[in-house]
Amino acid sequence: MPTGKIKFFDSDKGFGFIHGDDGTDVYVRSDALAAGVTAVKPGARVDYSVVDGRRGPQALHVEVIDPAPSVVRNTRRPAEDMVKIVEDLIKVLDSASNALQRGKYPEHGQKIAQMLRVVADSFDA
């Protein structure tokens, strides 16, 4: 069974490519992933079988050997720093909640959304 690394995978479109250890690129569809796996990150090592498709080699029965290492996990802030950030975020969200209770959306909705995404990424790593 050949092995390789995920070169690219778009879970919304349902396909991607594996760069095999032998140097070939292989097309992979989301239905070829192991049961329960809906997406894989670039760099994840995989085992797979290959068949000839209409447009070239296509992967079947893709199994993740080891997930790609998280860059964010290695560079995220210490927990002590996150305490301050979360407390400040709570204050911002409380202010937004007060505005919503008065029937208005907060003035800086886009900035609040950006802050939530950054904090979510820190927790998700």
C-alpha positions in Angstrom: 0.0 0.0 0.0 1.6 3.3 -1.0 2.1 6.1 1.5 2.3 9.9 1.1 1.3 13.3 2.5 -1.8 15.3 1.9 -0.8 18.0 -0.5 -4.2 19.8 -0.6 -7.7 19.0 0.6 -10.8 21.2 0.3 -13.5 19.7 2.5 -16.2 22.0 1.1 -15.5 20.8 -2.5 -14.9 17.3 -1.3 -11.5 16.6 -3.0 -7.8 17.1 -2.8 -4.4 15.6 -3.7 -1.9 13.3 -2.1 1.8 13.7 -2.8 3.0 10.1 -2.8 6.4 9.1 -1.4 7.3 7.9 -4.9 6.8 11.5 -6.2 3.4 11.1 -7.9 0.4 13.2 -7.2 -2.9 11.3 -6.7 -6.4 12.7 -6.7 -8.5 11.9 -3.6 -12.2 12.4 -3.1 -13.8 12.8 0.4 -15.7 9.5 0.0 -12.3 7.7 -0.2 -11.4 8.8 3.4 -11.8 6.4 6.2 -15.1 6.2 8.0 -15.7 9.1 10.3 -13.0 11.3 8.6 -14.5 14.2 6.8 -11.4 16.3 6.2 -7.6 16.0 6.4 -5.0 18.7 6.9 -2.2 19.3 4.5 0.9 17.5 5.6 -1.0 14.5 7.2 0.7 11.2 6.4 -1.7 8.7 4.8 -1.8 5.1 3.5 -3.9 4.6 0.3 -4.6 2.3 -2.6 -4.6 3.6 -6.2 -6.8 3.0 -9.2 -6.6 4.5 -12.7 -9.4 7.0 -13.0 -10.6 8.9 -16.1 -8.1 11.7 -15.4 -5.3 9.7 -13.9 -4.4 8.0 -10.7 -7.1 8.2 -8.0 -6.8 7.2 -4.3 -9.1 4.7 -2.6 -9.3 3.7 1.0 -7.3 6.5 2.5 -6.2 6.0 6.1 -4.5 8.7 8.1 -1.3 7.4 9.6 -0.5 10.4 11.8 -2.2 13.8 11.7 -0.2 16.8 10.6 1.4 18.7 13.4 -0.4 21.8 14.5 1.7 24.9 13.9 -0.8 27.0 16.0 -0.4 24.7 19.0 3.3 25.3 19.0 3.0 29.1 18.7 -0.1 29.8 20.7 -0.1 32.1 23.8 0.5 30.7 27.3 -2.7 30.0 29.3 -1.9 32.8 31.7 -2.0 35.4 28.8 -5.2 33.9 27.5 -6.9 34.6 30.8 -6.5 38.4 30.2 -7.7 38.1 26.6 -10.8 36.0 27.5 -11.7 38.5 30.3 -11.4 41.4 27.9 -13.5 39.5 25.4 -16.2 38.9 28.0 -16.4 42.7 28.6 -16.7 43.4 24.9 -19.4 40.7 24.5 -21.3 42.0 27.5 -21.3 45.5 25.9 -22.6 43.9 22.7 -25.3 42.1 24.6 -26.5 45.3 26.2 -26.7 46.9 22.7 -28.7 43.9 21.4 -31.1 44.1 24.3 -31.8 47.7 23.3 -32.7 46.5 19.8 -29.5 47.6 18.1 -26.5 45.7 16.8 -23.1 46.8 18.2 -21.3 49.4 16.2 -18.1 47.3 15.8 -19.6 44.0 14.9 -16.9 43.1 12.4 -14.1 43.7 15.0 -16.0 41.6 17.5 -16.3 38.8 15.0 -12.5 39.0 14.2 -11.7 38.8 18.0 -13.9 35.8 18.4 -12.2 34.0 15.5 -8.7 34.7 16.9 -9.7 33.4 20.3 -11.4 30.4 18.8 -8.3 29.5 16.8 -6.2 29.7 19.9 -8.6 27.2 21.7 -9.0 25.0 18.6 -5.3 24.3 18.2 
